[in-house]
Amino acid sequence: MALFFDATWFDQRLASRGTDRIGLAIATGIDRSELHSIFTNERSPTADELREFARVLGTDLLEVTIRSGVAVRESAPDSDPEDRIESIEARLDAIDKWLAEFEASKKKAVG
């Protein structure tokens, strides 16, 4: 499950197809700076961009959407409520960690 854009997965898929982020930008018609913004969680990809990513990567749209952090695999509705609570708490912990790292990087950039 990805809460945010899974750049490592995308880079691995691109490498397995013999290309890289520059190739993805060219193949999808996305400006390199915009692609960088997506890979660094500064903005979410659009539906059209997700479709293009799936096409270039040769994988299904659902997997690309999940790996982009736009959607998550939900647990089955009949799953144990305690398990679902733990899953939500884990997601919140991951968000807190990401925010702390983001704030620290912004402080370094400024100072």
Gaussian input, Z-matrix of N, CA and C with variables (Angstrom, degrees):
# hf/3-21g

backbone

0 1
 N
 C     1     B1
 C     2     B2     1     A1
 N     3     B3     2     A2     1     D1
 C     4     B4     3     A3     2     D2
 C     5     B5     4     A4     3     D3
 N     6     B6     5     A5     4     D4
 C     7     B7     6     A6     5     D5
 C     8     B8     7     A7     6     D6
 N     9     B9     8     A8     7     D7
 C    10    B10     9     A9     8     D8
 C    11    B11    10    A10     9     D9
 N    12    B12    11    A11    10    D10
 C    13    B13    12    A12    11    D11
 C    14    B14    13    A13    12    D12
 N    15    B15    14    A14    13    D13
 C    16    B16    15    A15    14    D14
 C    17    B17    16    A16    15    D15
 N    18    B18    17    A17    16    D16
 C    19    B19    18    A18    17    D17
 C    20    B20    19    A19    18    D18
 N    21    B21    20    A20    19    D19
 C    22    B22    21    A21    20    D20
 C    23    B23    22    A22    21    D21
 N    24    B24    23    A23    22    D22
 C    25    B25    24    A24    23    D23
 C    26    B26    25    A25    24    D24
 N    27    B27    26    A26    25    D25
 C    28    B28    27    A27    26    D26
 C    29    B29    28    A28    27    D27
 N    30    B30    29    A29    28    D28
 C    31    B31    30    A30    29    D29
 C    32    B32    31    A31    30    D30
 N    33    B33    32    A32    31    D31
 C    34    B34    33    A33    32    D32
 C    35    B35    34    A34    33    D33
 N    36    B36    35    A35    34    D34
 C    37    B37    36    A36    35    D35
 C    38    B38    37    A37    36    D36
 N    39    B39    38    A38    37    D37
 C    40    B40    39    A39    38    D38
 C    41    B41    40    A40    39    D39
 N    42    B42    41    A41    40    D40
 C    43    B43    42    A42    41    D41
 C    44    B44    43    A43    42    D42
 N    45    B45    44    A44    43    D43
 C    46    B46    45    A45    44    D44
 C    47    B47    46    A46    45    D45
 N    48    B48    47    A47    46    D46
 C    49    B49    48    A48    47    D47
 C    50    B50    49    A49    48    D48
 N    51    B51    50    A50    49    D49
 C    52    B52    51    A51    50    D50
 C    53    B53    52    A52    51    D51
 N    54    B54    53    A53    52    D52
 C    55    B55    54    A54    53    D53
 C    56    B56    55    A55    54    D54
 N    57    B57    56    A56    55    D55
 C    58    B58    57    A57    56    D56
 C    59    B59    58    A58    57    D57
 N    60    B60    59    A59    58    D58
 C    61    B61    60    A60    59    D59
 C    62    B62    61    A61    60    D60
 N    63    B63    62    A62    61    D61
 C    64    B64    63    A63    62    D62
 C    65    B65    64    A64    63    D63
 N    66    B66    65    A65    64    D64
 C    67    B67    66    A66    65    D65
 C    68    B68    67    A67    66    D66
 N    69    B69    68    A68    67    D67
 C    70    B70    69    A69    68    D68
 C    71    B71    70    A70    69    D69
 N    72    B72    71    A71    70    D70
 C    73    B73    72    A72    71    D71
 C    74    B74    73    A73    72    D72
 N    75    B75    74    A74    73    D73
 C    76    B76    75    A75    74    D74
 C    77    B77    76    A76    75    D75
 N    78    B78    77    A77    76    D76
 C    79    B79    78    A78    77    D77
 C    80    B80    79    A79    78    D78
 N    81    B81    80    A80    79    D79
 C    82    B82    81    A81    80    D80
 C    83    B83    82    A82    81    D81
 N    84    B84    83    A83    82    D82
 C    85    B85    84    A84    83    D83
 C    86    B86    85    A85    84    D84
 N    87    B87    86    A86    85    D85
 C    88    B88    87    A87    86    D86
 C    89    B89    88    A88    87    D87
 N    90    B90    89    A89    88    D88
 C    91    B91    90    A90    89    D89
 C    92    B92    91    A91    90    D90
 N    93    B93    92    A92    91    D91
 C    94    B94    93    A93    92    D92
 C    95    B95    94    A94    93    D93
 N    96    B96    95    A95    94    D94
 C    97    B97    96    A96    95    D95
 C    98    B98    97    A97    96    D96
 N    99    B99    98    A98    97    D97
 C   100   B100    99    A99    98    D98
 C   101   B101   100   A100    99    D99
 N   102   B102   101   A101   100   D100
 C   103   B103   102   A102   101   D101
 C   104   B104   103   A103   102   D102
 N   105   B105   104   A104   103   D103
 C   106   B106   105   A105   104   D104
 C   107   B107   106   A106   105   D105
 N   108   B108   107   A107   106   D106
 C   109   B109   108   A108   107   D107
 C   110   B110   109   A109   108   D108
 N   111   B111   110   A110   109   D109
 C   112   B112   111   A111   110   D110
 C   113   B113   112   A112   111   D111
 N   114   B114   113   A113   112   D112
 C   115   B115   114   A114   113   D113
 C   116   B116   115   A115   114   D114
 N   117   B117   116   A116   115   D115
 C   118   B118   117   A117   116   D116
 C   119   B119   118   A118   117   D117
 N   120   B120   119   A119   118   D118
 C   121   B121   120   A120   119   D119
 C   122   B122   121   A121   120   D120
 N   123   B123   122   A122   121   D121
 C   124   B124   123   A123   122   D122
 C   125   B125   124   A124   123   D123
 N   126   B126   125   A125   124   D124
 C   127   B127   126   A126   125   D125
 C   128   B128   127   A127   126   D126
 N   129   B129   128   A128   127   D127
 C   130   B130   129   A129   128   D128
 C   131   B131   130   A130   129   D129
 N   132   B132   131   A131   130   D130
 C   133   B133   132   A132   131   D131
 C   134   B134   133   A133   132   D132
 N   135   B135   134   A134   133   D133
 C   136   B136   135   A135   134   D134
 C   137   B137   136   A136   135   D135
 N   138   B138   137   A137   136   D136
 C   139   B139   138   A138   137   D137
 C   140   B140   139   A139   138   D138
 N   141   B141   140   A140   139   D139
 C   142   B142   141   A141   140   D140
 C   143   B143   142   A142   141   D141
 N   144   B144   143   A143   142   D142
 C   145   B145   144   A144   143   D143
 C   146   B146   145   A145   144   D144
 N   147   B147   146   A146   145   D145
 C   148   B148   147   A147   146   D146
 C   149   B149   148   A148   147   D147
 N   150   B150   149   A149   148   D148
 C   151   B151   150   A150   149   D149
 C   152   B152   151   A151   150   D150
 N   153   B153   152   A152   151   D151
 C   154   B154   153   A153   152   D152
 C   155   B155   154   A154   153   D153
 N   156   B156   155   A155   154   D154
 C   157   B157   156   A156   155   D155
 C   158   B158   157   A157   156   D156
 N   159   B159   158   A158   157   D157
 C   160   B160   159   A159   158   D158
 C   161   B161   160   A160   159   D159
 N   162   B162   161   A161   160   D160
 C   163   B163   162   A162   161   D161
 C   164   B164   163   A163   162   D162
 N   165   B165   164   A164   163   D163
 C   166   B166   165   A165   164   D164
 C   167   B167   166   A166   165   D165
 N   168   B168   167   A167   166   D166
 C   169   B169   168   A168   167   D167
 C   170   B170   169   A169   168   D168
 N   171   B171   170   A170   169   D169
 C   172   B172   171   A171   170   D170
 C   173   B173   172   A172   171   D171
 N   174   B174   173   A173   172   D172
 C   175   B175   174   A174   173   D173
 C   176   B176   175   A175   174   D174
 N   177   B177   176   A176   175   D175
 C   178   B178   177   A177   176   D176
 C   179   B179   178   A178   177   D177
 N   180   B180   179   A179   178   D178
 C   181   B181   180   A180   179   D179
 C   182   B182   181   A181   180   D180
 N   183   B183   182   A182   181   D181
 C   184   B184   183   A183   182   D182
 C   185   B185   184   A184   183   D183
 N   186   B186   185   A185   184   D184
 C   187   B187   186   A186   185   D185
 C   188   B188   187   A187   186   D186
 N   189   B189   188   A188   187   D187
 C   190   B190   189   A189   188   D188
 C   191   B191   190   A190   189   D189
 N   192   B192   191   A191   190   D190
 C   193   B193   192   A192   191   D191
 C   194   B194   193   A193   192   D192
 N   195   B195   194   A194   193   D193
 C   196   B196   195   A195   194   D194
 C   197   B197   196   A196   195   D195
 N   198   B198   197   A197   196   D196
 C   199   B199   198   A198   197   D197
 C   200   B200   199   A199   198   D198
 N   201   B201   200   A200   199   D199
 C   202   B202   201   A201   200   D200
 C   203   B203   202   A202   201   D201
 N   204   B204   203   A203   202   D202
 C   205   B205   204   A204   203   D203
 C   206   B206   205   A205   204   D204
 N   207   B207   206   A206   205   D205
 C   208   B208   207   A207   206   D206
 C   209   B209   208   A208   207   D207
 N   210   B210   209   A209   208   D208
 C   211   B211   210   A210   209   D209
 C   212   B212   211   A211   210   D210
 N   213   B213   212   A212   211   D211
 C   214   B214   213   A213   212   D212
 C   215   B215   214   A214   213   D213
 N   216   B216   215   A215   214   D214
 C   217   B217   216   A216   215   D215
 C   218   B218   217   A217   216   D216
 N   219   B219   218   A218   217   D217
 C   220   B220   219   A219   218   D218
 C   221   B221   220   A220   219   D219
 N   222   B222   221   A221   220   D220
 C   223   B223   222   A222   221   D221
 C   224   B224   223   A223   222   D222
 N   225   B225   224   A224   223   D223
 C   226   B226   225   A225   224   D224
 C   227   B227   226   A226   225   D225
 N   228   B228   227   A227   226   D226
 C   229   B229   228   A228   227   D227
 C   230   B230   229   A229   228   D228
 N   231   B231   230   A230   229   D229
 C   232   B232   231   A231   230   D230
 C   233   B233   232   A232   231   D231
 N   234   B234   233   A233   232   D232
 C   235   B235   234   A234   233   D233
 C   236   B236   235   A235   234   D234
 N   237   B237   236   A236   235   D235
 C   238   B238   237   A237   236   D236
 C   239   B239   238   A238   237   D237
 N   240   B240   239   A239   238   D238
 C   241   B241   240   A240   239   D239
 C   242   B242   241   A241   240   D240
 N   243   B243   242   A242   241   D241
 C   244   B244   243   A243   242   D242
 C   245   B245   244   A244   243   D243
 N   246   B246   245   A245   244   D244
 C   247   B247   246   A246   245   D245
 C   248   B248   247   A247   246   D246
 N   249   B249   248   A248   247   D247
 C   250   B250   249   A249   248   D248
 C   251   B251   250   A250   249   D249
 N   252   B252   251   A251   250   D250
 C   253   B253   252   A252   251   D251
 C   254   B254   253   A253   252   D252
 N   255   B255   254   A254   253   D253
 C   256   B256   255   A255   254   D254
 C   257   B257   256   A256   255   D255
 N   258   B258   257   A257   256   D256
 C   259   B259   258   A258   257   D257
 C   260   B260   259   A259   258   D258
 N   261   B261   260   A260   259   D259
 C   262   B262   261   A261   260   D260
 C   263   B263   262   A262   261   D261
 N   264   B264   263   A263   262   D262
 C   265   B265   264   A264   263   D263
 C   266   B266   265   A265   264   D264
 N   267   B267   266   A266   265   D265
 C   268   B268   267   A267   266   D266
 C   269   B269   268   A268   267   D267
 N   270   B270   269   A269   268   D268
 C   271   B271   270   A270   269   D269
 C   272   B272   271   A271   270   D270
 N   273   B273   272   A272   271   D271
 C   274   B274   273   A273   272   D272
 C   275   B275   274   A274   273   D273
 N   276   B276   275   A275   274   D274
 C   277   B277   276   A276   275   D275
 C   278   B278   277   A277   276   D276
 N   279   B279   278   A278   277   D277
 C   280   B280   279   A279   278   D278
 C   281   B281   280   A280   279   D279
 N   282   B282   281   A281   280   D280
 C   283   B283   282   A282   281   D281
 C   284   B284   283   A283   282   D282
 N   285   B285   284   A284   283   D283
 C   286   B286   285   A285   284   D284
 C   287   B287   286   A286   285   D285
 N   288   B288   287   A287   286   D286
 C   289   B289   288   A288   287   D287
 C   290   B290   289   A289   288   D288
 N   291   B291   290   A290   289   D289
 C   292   B292   291   A291   290   D290
 C   293   B293   292   A292   291   D291
 N   294   B294   293   A293   292   D292
 C   295   B295   294   A294   293   D293
 C   296   B296   295   A295   294   D294
 N   297   B297   296   A296   295   D295
 C   298   B298   297   A297   296   D296
 C   299   B299   298   A298   297   D297
 N   300   B300   299   A299   298   D298
 C   301   B301   300   A300   299   D299
 C   302   B302   301   A301   300   D300
 N   303   B303   302   A302   301   D301
 C   304   B304   303   A303   302   D302
 C   305   B305   304   A304   303   D303
 N   306   B306   305   A305   304   D304
 C   307   B307   306   A306   305   D305
 C   308   B308   307   A307   306   D306
 N   309   B309   308   A308   307   D307
 C   310   B310   309   A309   308   D308
 C   311   B311   310   A310   309   D309
 N   312   B312   311   A311   310   D310
 C   313   B313   312   A312   311   D311
 C   314   B314   313   A313   312   D312
 N   315   B315   314   A314   313   D313
 C   316   B316   315   A315   314   D314
 C   317   B317   316   A316   315   D315
 N   318   B318   317   A317   316   D316
 C   319   B319   318   A318   317   D317
 C   320   B320   319   A319   318   D318
 N   321   B321   320   A320   319   D319
 C   322   B322   321   A321   320   D320
 C   323   B323   322   A322   321   D321
 N   324   B324   323   A323   322   D322
 C   325   B325   324   A324   323   D323
 C   326   B326   325   A325   324   D324
 N   327   B327   326   A326   325   D325
 C   328   B328   327   A327   326   D326
 C   329   B329   328   A328   327   D327
 N   330   B330   329   A329   328   D328
 C   331   B331   330   A330   329   D329
 C   332   B332   331   A331   330   D330

   B1=1.4533
   B2=1.5256
   B3=1.2736
   B4=1.4567
   B5=1.5167
   B6=1.3140
   B7=1.4561
   B8=1.5147
   B9=1.2935
   B10=1.4453
   B11=1.5199
   B12=1.2878
   B13=1.4581
   B14=1.5249
   B15=1.3048
   B16=1.4642
   B17=1.5344
   B18=1.3253
   B19=1.4646
   B20=1.5249
   B21=1.3220
   B22=1.4651
   B23=1.5170
   B24=1.3311
   B25=1.4665
   B26=1.5260
   B27=1.3316
   B28=1.4675
   B29=1.5320
   B30=1.3382
   B31=1.4639
   B32=1.5332
   B33=1.3319
   B34=1.4659
   B35=1.5232
   B36=1.3232
   B37=1.4728
   B38=1.5277
   B39=1.3179
   B40=1.4641
   B41=1.5295
   B42=1.3332
   B43=1.4686
   B44=1.5284
   B45=1.3299
   B46=1.4703
   B47=1.5267
   B48=1.3215
   B49=1.4679
   B50=1.5257
   B51=1.3426
   B52=1.4581
   B53=1.5095
   B54=1.3213
   B55=1.4642
   B56=1.5224
   B57=1.3064
   B58=1.4567
   B59=1.5282
   B60=1.3171
   B61=1.4723
   B62=1.5274
   B63=1.3137
   B64=1.4669
   B65=1.5242
   B66=1.3230
   B67=1.4664
   B68=1.5123
   B69=1.3367
   B70=1.4642
   B71=1.5264
   B72=1.3185
   B73=1.4674
   B74=1.5262
   B75=1.3174
   B76=1.4659
   B77=1.5233
   B78=1.3358
   B79=1.4721
   B80=1.5195
   B81=1.3254
   B82=1.4646
   B83=1.5221
   B84=1.3356
   B85=1.4559
   B86=1.5157
   B87=1.3253
   B88=1.4629
   B89=1.5268
   B90=1.3143
   B91=1.4541
   B92=1.5284
   B93=1.3308
   B94=1.4680
   B95=1.5182
   B96=1.3211
   B97=1.4701
   B98=1.5278
   B99=1.3245
   B100=1.4652
   B101=1.5271
   B102=1.3314
   B103=1.4609
   B104=1.5251
   B105=1.3243
   B106=1.4666
   B107=1.5321
   B108=1.3162
   B109=1.4678
   B110=1.5219
   B111=1.3162
   B112=1.4646
   B113=1.5279
   B114=1.3264
   B115=1.4653
   B116=1.5208
   B117=1.3226
   B118=1.4664
   B119=1.5251
   B120=1.3122
   B121=1.4663
   B122=1.5189
   B123=1.3231
   B124=1.4553
   B125=1.5211
   B126=1.3356
   B127=1.4558
   B128=1.5172
   B129=1.3139
   B130=1.4640
   B131=1.5201
   B132=1.3204
   B133=1.4644
   B134=1.5220
   B135=1.3105
   B136=1.4645
   B137=1.5267
   B138=1.3077
   B139=1.4681
   B140=1.5256
   B141=1.3235
   B142=1.4690
   B143=1.5263
   B144=1.3226
   B145=1.4652
   B146=1.5232
   B147=1.3265
   B148=1.4677
   B149=1.5263
   B150=1.3227
   B151=1.4684
   B152=1.5294
   B153=1.3174
   B154=1.4625
   B155=1.5294
   B156=1.3261
   B157=1.4670
   B158=1.5252
   B159=1.3268
   B160=1.4706
   B161=1.5245
   B162=1.3124
   B163=1.4694
   B164=1.5246
   B165=1.3263
   B166=1.4620
   B167=1.5306
   B168=1.3247
   B169=1.4622
   B170=1.5231
   B171=1.3207
   B172=1.4574
   B173=1.5129
   B174=1.3128
   B175=1.4651
   B176=1.5142
   B177=1.3262
   B178=1.4655
   B179=1.5243
   B180=1.3014
   B181=1.4617
   B182=1.5228
   B183=1.3180
   B184=1.4650
   B185=1.5253
   B186=1.3229
   B187=1.4704
   B188=1.5240
   B189=1.3096
   B190=1.4635
   B191=1.5288
   B192=1.3139
   B193=1.4650
   B194=1.5254
   B195=1.3218
   B196=1.4656
   B197=1.5238
   B198=1.3219
   B199=1.4657
   B200=1.5235
   B201=1.3251
   B202=1.4671
   B203=1.5188
   B204=1.3290
   B205=1.4560
   B206=1.5118
   B207=1.3215
   B208=1.4597
   B209=1.5244
   B210=1.3200
   B211=1.4626
   B212=1.5194
   B213=1.3127
   B214=1.4630
   B215=1.5154
   B216=1.3119
   B217=1.4613
   B218=1.5171
   B219=1.2867
   B220=1.4590
   B221=1.5158
   B222=1.3252
   B223=1.4541
   B224=1.5212
   B225=1.2958
   B226=1.4623
   B227=1.5204
   B228=1.3306
   B229=1.4612
   B230=1.5227
   B231=1.3320
   B232=1.4587
   B233=1.5270
   B234=1.3331
   B235=1.4593
   B236=1.5205
   B237=1.3133
   B238=1.4600
   B239=1.5346
   B240=1.3324
   B241=1.4705
   B242=1.5302
   B243=1.3278
   B244=1.4652
   B245=1.5266
   B246=1.3401
   B247=1.4619
   B248=1.5229
   B249=1.3143
   B250=1.4626
   B251=1.5238
   B252=1.3331
   B253=1.4645
   B254=1.5247
   B255=1.3306
   B256=1.4630
   B257=1.5261
   B258=1.3148
   B259=1.4585
   B260=1.5268
   B261=1.3083
   B262=1.4682
   B263=1.5205
   B264=1.3323
   B265=1.4619
   B266=1.5275
   B267=1.3208
   B268=1.4684
   B269=1.5263
   B270=1.3215
   B271=1.4662
   B272=1.5241
   B273=1.3308
   B274=1.4645
   B275=1.5257
   B276=1.3317
   B277=1.4652
   B278=1.5234
   B279=1.3302
   B280=1.4638
   B281=1.5249
   B282=1.3150
   B283=1.4667
   B284=1.5205
   B285=1.3422
   B286=1.4621
   B287=1.5247
   B288=1.3324
   B289=1.4634
   B290=1.5276
   B291=1.3353
   B292=1.4602
   B293=1.5264
   B294=1.3298
   B295=1.4653
   B296=1.5205
   B297=1.3366
   B298=1.4615
   B299=1.5261
   B300=1.3363
   B301=1.4653
   B302=1.5255
   B303=1.3164
   B304=1.4613
   B305=1.5270
   B306=1.3369
   B307=1.4622
   B308=1.5219
   B309=1.3330
   B310=1.4623
   B311=1.5274
   B312=1.3200
   B313=1.4649
   B314=1.5271
   B315=1.3200
   B316=1.4675
   B317=1.5263
   B318=1.3542
   B319=1.4648
   B320=1.5227
   B321=1.3430
   B322=1.4647
   B323=1.5221
   B324=1.3180
   B325=1.4629
   B326=1.5245
   B327=1.3299
   B328=1.4644
   B329=1.5204
   B330=1.3316
   B331=1.4483
   B332=1.4462
   A1=108.77
   A2=117.33
   A3=122.26
   A4=109.26
   A5=115.45
   A6=119.05
   A7=109.89
   A8=114.87
   A9=121.57
   A10=107.97
   A11=116.51
   A12=121.33
   A13=110.43
   A14=116.75
   A15=123.47
   A16=108.95
   A17=115.23
   A18=120.75
   A19=111.82
   A20=117.15
   A21=120.22
   A22=110.93
   A23=116.79
   A24=120.44
   A25=110.32
   A26=116.38
   A27=120.03
   A28=110.86
   A29=116.87
   A30=119.68
   A31=111.13
   A32=116.93
   A33=120.57
   A34=111.26
   A35=116.99
   A36=120.30
   A37=110.52
   A38=116.06
   A39=119.32
   A40=110.61
   A41=116.59
   A42=120.46
   A43=111.04
   A44=116.45
   A45=119.44
   A46=111.44
   A47=116.55
   A48=121.40
   A49=111.34
   A50=115.99
   A51=120.56
   A52=114.75
   A53=116.63
   A54=119.26
   A55=109.72
   A56=116.38
   A57=122.09
   A58=108.93
   A59=116.17
   A60=120.09
   A61=112.20
   A62=116.29
   A63=118.80
   A64=109.73
   A65=115.98
   A66=120.16
   A67=112.07
   A68=116.18
   A69=120.03
   A70=110.33
   A71=116.59
   A72=120.30
   A73=110.64
   A74=115.89
   A75=119.94
   A76=110.74
   A77=116.41
   A78=120.79
   A79=112.88
   A80=116.45
   A81=119.70
   A82=112.95
   A83=117.04
   A84=119.90
   A85=113.58
   A86=116.11
   A87=120.90
   A88=108.30
   A89=116.24
   A90=121.28
   A91=108.97
   A92=117.02
   A93=120.37
   A94=112.61
   A95=117.56
   A96=119.28
   A97=110.86
   A98=116.85
   A99=120.26
   A100=110.56
   A101=116.57
   A102=120.20
   A103=109.96
   A104=116.40
   A105=120.31
   A106=110.36
   A107=116.91
   A108=120.66
   A109=111.54
   A110=116.59
   A111=120.50
   A112=109.74
   A113=116.91
   A114=121.25
   A115=112.25
   A116=118.28
   A117=121.51
   A118=112.57
   A119=116.89
   A120=122.66
   A121=114.14
   A122=116.93
   A123=119.73
   A124=111.15
   A125=115.54
   A126=120.15
   A127=108.98
   A128=115.31
   A129=120.87
   A130=109.90
   A131=116.33
   A132=118.70
   A133=111.16
   A134=116.42
   A135=120.85
   A136=109.07
   A137=115.87
   A138=120.74
   A139=110.78
   A140=117.25
   A141=120.44
   A142=111.29
   A143=116.32
   A144=119.71
   A145=110.97
   A146=116.68
   A147=120.09
   A148=111.11
   A149=116.36
   A150=120.01
   A151=110.74
   A152=116.27
   A153=120.13
   A154=111.37
   A155=117.03
   A156=120.24
   A157=109.62
   A158=116.80
   A159=120.90
   A160=110.44
   A161=116.22
   A162=120.55
   A163=110.61
   A164=116.19
   A165=120.49
   A166=111.14
   A167=116.72
   A168=120.57
   A169=113.15
   A170=116.40
   A171=119.74
   A172=112.69
   A173=116.57
   A174=121.29
   A175=109.03
   A176=116.21
   A177=117.58
   A178=111.86
   A179=114.03
   A180=121.84
   A181=111.91
   A182=117.86
   A183=120.24
   A184=110.73
   A185=116.94
   A186=120.01
   A187=110.71
   A188=117.26
   A189=121.14
   A190=110.44
   A191=116.70
   A192=120.71
   A193=110.77
   A194=116.28
   A195=120.13
   A196=110.22
   A197=117.63
   A198=121.67
   A199=111.98
   A200=117.11
   A201=121.43
   A202=111.92
   A203=116.19
   A204=119.89
   A205=113.40
   A206=116.90
   A207=121.35
   A208=110.38
   A209=116.85
   A210=122.23
   A211=108.27
   A212=115.38
   A213=120.75
   A214=109.48
   A215=115.08
   A216=119.58
   A217=106.86
   A218=115.62
   A219=119.73
   A220=110.12
   A221=114.68
   A222=118.47
   A223=108.89
   A224=115.15
   A225=120.26
   A226=110.03
   A227=117.56
   A228=120.87
   A229=113.41
   A230=117.20
   A231=119.36
   A232=112.36
   A233=117.66
   A234=119.94
   A235=109.94
   A236=114.50
   A237=121.68
   A238=109.95
   A239=117.43
   A240=120.10
   A241=112.80
   A242=117.66
   A243=120.27
   A244=110.92
   A245=116.23
   A246=120.16
   A247=110.82
   A248=116.28
   A249=120.09
   A250=110.79
   A251=116.95
   A252=121.01
   A253=109.76
   A254=116.88
   A255=120.44
   A256=110.89
   A257=116.28
   A258=120.63
   A259=110.83
   A260=116.31
   A261=120.68
   A262=110.25
   A263=116.77
   A264=119.97
   A265=111.17
   A266=116.68
   A267=120.12
   A268=110.65
   A269=116.48
   A270=119.85
   A271=110.73
   A272=116.49
   A273=120.13
   A274=110.90
   A275=117.04
   A276=120.34
   A277=110.84
   A278=116.44
   A279=120.45
   A280=110.86
   A281=116.62
   A282=120.61
   A283=110.26
   A284=117.09
   A285=120.88
   A286=111.16
   A287=116.63
   A288=121.07
   A289=110.15
   A290=116.35
   A291=119.82
   A292=110.62
   A293=116.96
   A294=120.06
   A295=111.44
   A296=116.94
   A297=120.18
   A298=110.51
   A299=116.91
   A300=120.60
   A301=111.12
   A302=116.01
   A303=120.80
   A304=110.49
   A305=116.44
   A306=120.32
   A307=111.05
   A308=117.17
   A309=120.59
   A310=110.92
   A311=117.12
   A312=119.72
   A313=111.10
   A314=117.01
   A315=120.03
   A316=110.56
   A317=116.55
   A318=119.98
   A319=110.79
   A320=116.39
   A321=120.10
   A322=110.80
   A323=116.39
   A324=121.36
   A325=111.06
   A326=116.02
   A327=120.75
   A328=110.99
   A329=116.39
   A330=120.51
   A331=113.44
   D1=135.18
   D2=177.58
   D3=-113.54
   D4=128.64
   D5=174.73
   D6=-88.83
   D7=-28.48
   D8=-179.95
   D9=-130.59
   D10=175.53
   D11=-177.69
   D12=-57.56
   D13=125.39
   D14=-177.28
   D15=-90.95
   D16=78.46
   D17=-175.46
   D18=-60.80
   D19=-36.27
   D20=179.65
   D21=-60.99
   D22=-45.68
   D23=179.22
   D24=-61.68
   D25=-45.50
   D26=179.57
   D27=-61.39
   D28=-44.84
   D29=179.70
   D30=-61.36
   D31=-40.60
   D32=178.35
   D33=-64.99
   D34=-43.85
   D35=178.24
   D36=-63.22
   D37=-42.87
   D38=178.72
   D39=-61.15
   D40=-45.66
   D41=179.88
   D42=-61.17
   D43=-39.07
   D44=-179.84
   D45=-66.56
   D46=-20.08
   D47=178.36
   D48=-100.06
   D49=6.24
   D50=176.21
   D51=76.97
   D52=28.86
   D53=179.63
   D54=-141.29
   D55=-172.42
   D56=-178.99
   D57=-146.66
   D58=-168.22
   D59=-177.40
   D60=-62.17
   D61=-36.98
   D62=178.17
   D63=-63.29
   D64=-43.66
   D65=177.13
   D66=-61.66
   D67=-38.98
   D68=177.79
   D69=-63.92
   D70=-43.04
   D71=179.26
   D72=-60.65
   D73=-45.35
   D74=-179.36
   D75=-65.57
   D76=-46.57
   D77=-176.36
   D78=-65.30
   D79=-30.24
   D80=-177.64
   D81=-98.88
   D82=-9.04
   D83=-179.60
   D84=75.58
   D85=21.78
   D86=179.76
   D87=-97.32
   D88=133.85
   D89=175.91
   D90=-57.87
   D91=140.55
   D92=-177.21
   D93=-58.98
   D94=-36.11
   D95=179.32
   D96=-69.31
   D97=-33.98
   D98=176.31
   D99=-68.60
   D100=-40.64
   D101=177.73
   D102=-62.97
   D103=-40.63
   D104=176.83
   D105=-59.93
   D106=-41.15
   D107=178.50
   D108=-61.32
   D109=-36.01
   D110=177.71
   D111=-69.70
   D112=-47.65
   D113=-177.03
   D114=-64.94
   D115=-23.62
   D116=-178.90
   D117=-105.81
   D118=16.14
   D119=174.95
   D120=64.29
   D121=23.77
   D122=176.03
   D123=-80.69
   D124=-23.84
   D125=173.69
   D126=-154.25
   D127=157.51
   D128=178.68
   D129=-88.75
   D130=147.94
   D131=175.88
   D132=-70.48
   D133=150.54
   D134=176.46
   D135=-79.49
   D136=168.82
   D137=177.73
   D138=-60.10
   D139=-41.38
   D140=178.46
   D141=-64.08
   D142=-40.91
   D143=178.48
   D144=-64.20
   D145=-40.60
   D146=178.08
   D147=-60.95
   D148=-42.48
   D149=178.33
   D150=-62.08
   D151=-41.41
   D152=178.91
   D153=-66.77
   D154=-40.02
   D155=176.81
   D156=-59.07
   D157=-45.95
   D158=-179.67
   D159=-60.56
   D160=-41.75
   D161=-179.97
   D162=-62.77
   D163=-49.89
   D164=-177.38
   D165=-65.61
   D166=-38.91
   D167=-177.51
   D168=-81.19
   D169=-12.09
   D170=-179.45
   D171=66.42
   D172=36.66
   D173=179.44
   D174=-132.21
   D175=170.83
   D176=-175.45
   D177=-79.59
   D178=155.58
   D179=-175.78
   D180=-61.75
   D181=-37.19
   D182=-179.82
   D183=-60.96
   D184=-46.63
   D185=179.95
   D186=-61.50
   D187=-43.30
   D188=179.07
   D189=-63.70
   D190=-40.71
   D191=179.72
   D192=-63.95
   D193=-43.38
   D194=178.76
   D195=-65.64
   D196=-46.16
   D197=-178.61
   D198=-68.15
   D199=-18.14
   D200=176.69
   D201=-83.96
   D202=-6.66
   D203=-179.43
   D204=79.51
   D205=9.30
   D206=-179.03
   D207=-82.96
   D208=-31.83
   D209=179.79
   D210=-136.57
   D211=159.99
   D212=176.41
   D213=-127.74
   D214=156.42
   D215=173.03
   D216=-78.24
   D217=117.87
   D218=179.66
   D219=-86.22
   D220=148.78
   D221=175.39
   D222=-72.62
   D223=157.79
   D224=-179.39
   D225=-60.78
   D226=143.65
   D227=-178.04
   D228=-58.10
   D229=-26.56
   D230=-178.49
   D231=-93.02
   D232=12.56
   D233=179.52
   D234=-72.84
   D235=163.01
   D236=-177.85
   D237=-62.67
   D238=128.60
   D239=-179.70
   D240=-57.50
   D241=-35.08
   D242=178.61
   D243=-62.86
   D244=-40.23
   D245=177.71
   D246=-63.76
   D247=-40.12
   D248=179.63
   D249=-66.22
   D250=-39.36
   D251=178.00
   D252=-63.65
   D253=-44.09
   D254=178.28
   D255=-60.90
   D256=-39.52
   D257=178.95
   D258=-63.72
   D259=-43.79
   D260=178.83
   D261=-64.26
   D262=-43.34
   D263=178.93
   D264=-62.43
   D265=-39.61
   D266=178.03
   D267=-63.34
   D268=-40.33
   D269=177.99
   D270=-63.80
   D271=-42.66
   D272=179.17
   D273=-64.20
   D274=-40.22
   D275=176.62
   D276=-60.84
   D277=-41.83
   D278=179.05
   D279=-64.42
   D280=-39.26
   D281=177.87
   D282=-64.79
   D283=-44.74
   D284=178.09
   D285=-58.89
   D286=-43.85
   D287=179.46
   D288=-62.72
   D289=-45.93
   D290=-179.39
   D291=-61.64
   D292=-42.55
   D293=179.71
   D294=-62.84
   D295=-41.84
   D296=178.77
   D297=-62.21
   D298=-43.14
   D299=177.94
   D300=-64.63
   D301=-40.39
   D302=179.63
   D303=-63.35
   D304=-47.10
   D305=-179.95
   D306=-62.86
   D307=-40.18
   D308=178.75
   D309=-64.16
   D310=-40.46
   D311=-179.99
   D312=-68.16
   D313=-35.54
   D314=177.98
   D315=-66.77
   D316=-39.44
   D317=178.60
   D318=-64.49
   D319=-39.83
   D320=177.82
   D321=-63.31
   D322=-40.42
   D323=-178.02
   D324=-65.76
   D325=-35.90
   D326=-178.04
   D327=-80.57
   D328=-41.32
   D329=-171.80
   D330=-98.26

